[in-house]
Amino acid sequence: MREKFLELAEEELQAVLEQARRLEPKAIAKLSQYCYPKAFSYIYYRVNDRSDAEDLTSEVCLRMMQSIQQQKGSFKGWVYRVASNVVTDFYRRRAVRSVVDPVAESVEEIADDRDESTQLLNQEQLKKGLSHLTDEQREVIILKFIEGYETEEIARLLEKSNEAIRALQFRALTTLKRILRTEKQ
């Protein structure tokens, strides 16, 4: 089941950030509630396992709270960088243990009206296709089509130009289209 996002207006987010930097418990809780579903969704499509995604998202929240007083610049961009670093660390630890399993053993369904088997097949195909993209392409696709960010927002989050984001998106979609066509044959 997909968690509901806590939406905060930019002014409210800044106020909550200032309170969290003073380590006020209610602000920390609100900031975690705001960040957790966004970070979870981002991580889930990178690791393909709900349990790992939950653990890693908790790690993101912990790291976020440990360094919130030093955070500068775009908060959303910073959270996604923390999440990206947590995922990188996760794969490094797994590689050291030689337990890398790039294919998910289970797929959680997204709650909607579609047939369950079609839904699971589509999600599995998407995850498989995402695994063939570069890290930057995967990040853009997840932020654009799963998280719902606009190109301009993604450019700010990733500190790239709008044109660079569009180029990454185009190459990623072209690759995904080719992969999905190949699998259907």
Secondary structure, 3 states (H helix, E strand, C coil): CCCCCCCCCHHHHHHHHHHHHCCCHHHHHHHHHHHHHHHHHHHHHHHCCHHHHHHHHHHHHHHHHHHHHHCCCCHHHHHHHHHHHHHHHHHHHHHHHCCCCCCCCCCCCCCCCCCHHHHHHHHHHHHHHHCCCCHHHHHHHHHHHHCCCCHHHHHHHHCCCHHHHHHHHHHHHHHHHHHHHHHHC
